[in-house]
Amino acid sequence: MILEPAPDFELKATGEKTFRLSASLGKNIVIYFYPKDDTPGCTDESLQFRDLYARFKELNCEIVGISRDSIKSHDSFKEKLSLPFDLLSDPDETVCELYGVIKMKNMYGKQVRGIERSTFVVDTKGILQKEWRGVKVPSHAEEVLSVIKELEKS
């Protein structure tokens, strides 16, 4: 998938909006998939992107987070954390499947289907430039920011 057109999609977003990837051409886009609103790792990751958001914006970059949670859950999570970017709802796992982030995971000794924490960077022309799978949260947003900085230099 790297250096190929990113799979286009359209999902409902927070604030009664709809997000379509192809409508964002002209900006770099960070798409981060996360397992669940209001869980410790997902909260930490979202806060990192929030805290660096102004720096991403300076680099002509937008951020969206995607999970299977409902828009109602997303709206509340976004408000609670004061997130300046939209969260997208993928309850049917359509976009999760497009990007290959649904995996079997062990949870309390049981196998469950869930989202593998993953991040994708799509450039201004809609080309997938970078992906991280099985993301470890500490300093992840900083690493993504450094990739965006390199994209903007080229």
Secondary structure by P-SEA (a helix, b strand, c coil): ccccccccccccccccbbbbccccccbbbbbbbbcccccaaaaaaaaaaaaaaaaaaaacbbbbbbccccaaaaaaaaaaacccbbbbbcccaaaaaaaccccccccccbbbbbbccbbbbbccccccccccccccccaaaaaaaaaaaaaaac
